[in-house]
Amino acid sequence: MRQILPLLAAALLPIVLTAAEPAPAVPPRYEIRADHDPNGTGKFYLGREIAQVMGHRAADWLERPEREEEEQTEKMVDALKFREGEIVADIGVGSGYVARKIAKRIGASGIIYGVDIQQEMLAVLAKRMAMFRITNVRPVLGTVTDPKLPPASCDTMILVDVYHEFDHPFEMVAAMTRGLKPGGRLVLVEFRGEDPSIPIKTIHKMTEAQVKKEMAVHPLDFAENISMLPWQHVLIFRKRADSAATDDCCVAPTSRAALLQRPAAQ
Ligand SMILES: C[S@@+](CC[C@H](N)C(=O)[O-])C[C@H]1O[C@@H](n2cnc3c(N)ncnc32)[C@H](O)[C@@H]1O
């Protein structure tokens, strides 16, 4: 026995040591840096600094008369070939400048969820939709981590000049992906970060490579870059058809009837 005990202790030693070792540290998803762009938040995600959210007091800038010439949103919306009856979410809808153009294409049988985190912006949206007699846009108050949309409900989600200012980009894309139907489109319209001649602050632009890097951690496949706009790229991703299995909230697609009965805002 005296001979066996040291052997047993030696055999158990690595197990005891392993159990006492601390778990490897998981790197934090976001990083705060003191040295950063004065127009940014100092919060970084996958090497990119997150921009400050555009306040509701600047809503008039979204409706500036020169916008159509600079961004050609009619052309952009046409290129996306929305179908009659589509269920769309305009995330970071602002005053609804783009939403009201989509509203015409999808017709009365379609729905646009106009999601924003600023209640004041949703008030501007409601006023403008009433002014244009548009009835298929539903305001939804989201949070910085959740657009509060029904699971697997949307054919298309569009974000025009919004993604780069998400405070929690990982959580938002995860939640948006859950809200897309399998095969549904996620459309990101961002000012081209590759082009220094575009007169927009660097922090409010994104490169195609950076957008792809950030989407690659989600069950999304890159489909296309529609590069016909003067200043922006239109990057289209599709939710993987088999990804519903990993979405614990995506039990079954929401029926059209349920969507139409959904309250205007939460
Ligand atoms: C620059 S504006 C763009 C508005 C609109 N897409 C347009 O092009 O006219 C950005 C909007 O995104 C909203 N926003 C920022 N973070 C958001 C989030 N996590 N979820 C929803 N909206 C958000 C802001 O409140 C603001 O209204």
The ligand as a Gaussian input file, in Angstrom:
#p B3LYP/6-31G(d) Opt

LIG

0 1
 C      -28.609000      58.819000     -39.584000
 S      -30.220000      58.361000     -39.083000
 C      -30.822000      57.542000     -40.558000
 C      -32.330000      57.555000     -40.657000
 C      -32.920000      56.881000     -41.899000
 N      -32.477000      55.527000     -42.053000
 C      -32.635000      57.662000     -43.168000
 O      -31.744000      57.274000     -43.935000
 O      -33.304000      58.671000     -43.408000
 C      -29.932000      57.003000     -37.981000
 C      -31.157000      56.573000     -37.185000
 O      -30.860000      55.296000     -36.589000
 C      -31.433000      55.263000     -35.288000
 N      -30.749000      54.209000     -34.502000
 C      -29.514000      54.211000     -33.962000
 N      -29.277000      53.056000     -33.305000
 C      -30.382000      52.287000     -33.453000
 C      -30.759000      50.978000     -33.013000
 N      -29.948000      50.200000     -32.289000
 N      -31.973000      50.515000     -33.370000
 C      -32.825000      51.277000     -34.106000
 N      -32.537000      52.527000     -34.536000
 C      -31.334000      53.018000     -34.215000
 C      -31.252000      56.671000     -34.783000
 O      -32.106000      56.954000     -33.706000
 C      -31.542000      57.503000     -36.036000
 O      -32.913000      57.811000     -36.145000

